[in-house]
Amino acid sequence: MAHLLVVGAKSDLGRELARLFAAEGYSLYLAARNSGELAEECEHLRIRYGVQAVARELDILEYGAHAGFYESLEPKPDGVICAAGYLGDNVKAMEDFREAKRIMDTNYTGPVSILNICAADFRKRASGFIIGISSVAGERGKQSNNIYGSAKAGFSAYLSGLRNSLCKSGVRVITVKPGYMDTRMTRGMKFPPILTAQPEDAARDIVRAWKKGRDVVYTKWIWKFIMVVIIHIPEKIFKKINF
Ligand SMILES: NC(=O)c1ccc[n+]([C@@H]2O[C@H](COP(=O)([O-])OP(=O)(O)OC[C@H]3O[C@@H](n4cnc5c(N)ncnc54)[C@H](OP(=O)(O)O)[C@@H]3O)[C@@H](O)[C@H]2O)c1
C-alpha cells in the first residue's frame, strides 16, 4: 500500500488533499503541530476510505527535529505534500523582524528543511513525488504582502530547481500556485467569488494535475492568465498601483 506524508495536515487545503489521496488508496501520515487535534480526521479517513491514517507531530520551524521525524516514518512515504504556510501581518513584519522571520521561515526555510530530507530519500529510491504549495503571491511582489510573497517566490524557485534535479531519478515535483482560496488563512478577507477557490476545488485541481503529469498548477486556472498580465505591467506603472 502506498503512503503519503501531508505536512501542514490541519490546513484546509491539506485536509482536502489527504481525503482525495485516501480515495486513491493512499495511507496517510498527517503531520502537524498539536497533531492530537487530527485524531477525528484520522478516524474519518480510516472508516470512509479503508486506508491507514496516523497523526504525527511536526513543527515546520523545528528544523533540528526534521531528520528524526522522517526517520521515524515506517514505511517511508511514496509522496509528500507540503501545505504548511503563514500569511502573517505584513505591516507588523515591516516593523518587527520577528514577524518577518516567522513568515519567511514558515513559507520557505521550514518547507525546504523537511523537503530536502524527503527528496534525498526519494532520490535514493528513484521514485516518489513532491507537491509544494506555493502561491501566485511569489510571482510579483506587492506592498500588502511583500514578505510572504518573497518567501513564496523563494519556495517556487526551490521547487523548480528540485524538479530539475530530481527528474532524472524518476521523482516528480509539482509546484502549486493558488490564487485566492477561502480558508482559515484568509478568513474575514473579501475576495471576488469568481477568483476564489474553495479548498476542495483547489485540491481537485491539484490531484488532476498530479494524474496528468503536470509540473506547475494554478488554482483557479484563471490565475495563470491573470499573472501573465500582472507580470507584464511595466514597473513604472506597477509601483504606483495601490494593492
Ligand atoms: N488561502 C489562500 O488564499 C492561499 C493562497 C495561496 C497560497 N496559499 C497556501 O496554501 C497553503 C495552505 O494554506 P491554507 O490556505 O489551507 O491555510 P491554513 O488553513 O491557514 O493552513 C496553514 C497551515 O499551516 C500550518 N502551519 C503554520 N505554521 C506551522 C508550523 N510552524 N509548523 C507546522 N504547521 C504550521 C498551520 O498549522 P495550525 O493548524 O497548527 O495553525 C495550518 O494548518 C499554505 O502554504 C498557504 O500559504 C493559501
The ligand as a Gaussian input file, in Angstrom:
#p B3LYP/6-31G(d) Opt

LIG

0 1
 N       -5.675000      30.764000       1.421000
 C       -5.128000      31.351000       0.374000
 O       -5.713000      32.305000      -0.216000
 C       -3.822000      30.874000      -0.157000
 C       -3.355000      31.411000      -1.364000
 C       -2.144000      30.980000      -1.887000
 C       -1.409000      30.013000      -1.210000
 N       -1.856000      29.505000      -0.025000
 C       -1.038000      28.491000       0.640000
 O       -1.796000      27.311000       0.760000
 C       -1.252000      26.516000       1.836000
 C       -2.385000      26.002000       2.693000
 O       -2.936000      27.082000       3.416000
 P       -4.481000      27.270000       3.695000
 O       -4.964000      28.317000       2.794000
 O       -5.143000      25.914000       3.679000
 O       -4.470000      27.924000       5.127000
 P       -4.494000      27.337000       6.608000
 O       -5.702000      26.502000       6.797000
 O       -4.271000      28.509000       7.499000
 O       -3.220000      26.386000       6.634000
 C       -1.937000      26.775000       7.007000
 C       -1.391000      25.625000       7.830000
 O       -0.012000      25.845000       8.077000
 C        0.250000      25.295000       9.353000
 N        1.437000      25.843000       9.999000
 C        1.738000      27.150000      10.239000
 N        2.875000      27.218000      10.936000
 C        3.295000      25.936000      11.157000
 C        4.392000      25.357000      11.823000
 N        5.299000      26.110000      12.444000
 N        4.503000      24.014000      11.817000
 C        3.573000      23.238000      11.217000
 N        2.499000      23.718000      10.588000
 C        2.364000      25.066000      10.554000
 C       -0.965000      25.716000      10.187000
 O       -0.981000      24.859000      11.317000
 P       -2.006000      25.069000      12.553000
 O       -3.268000      24.413000      12.077000
 O       -1.336000      24.361000      13.671000
 O       -2.149000      26.552000      12.740000
 C       -2.097000      25.497000       9.186000
 O       -2.656000      24.205000       9.319000
 C       -0.255000      27.419000       2.549000
 O        1.058000      27.107000       2.135000
 C       -0.624000      28.805000       2.057000
 O        0.468000      29.702000       2.128000
 C       -3.040000      29.913000       0.503000

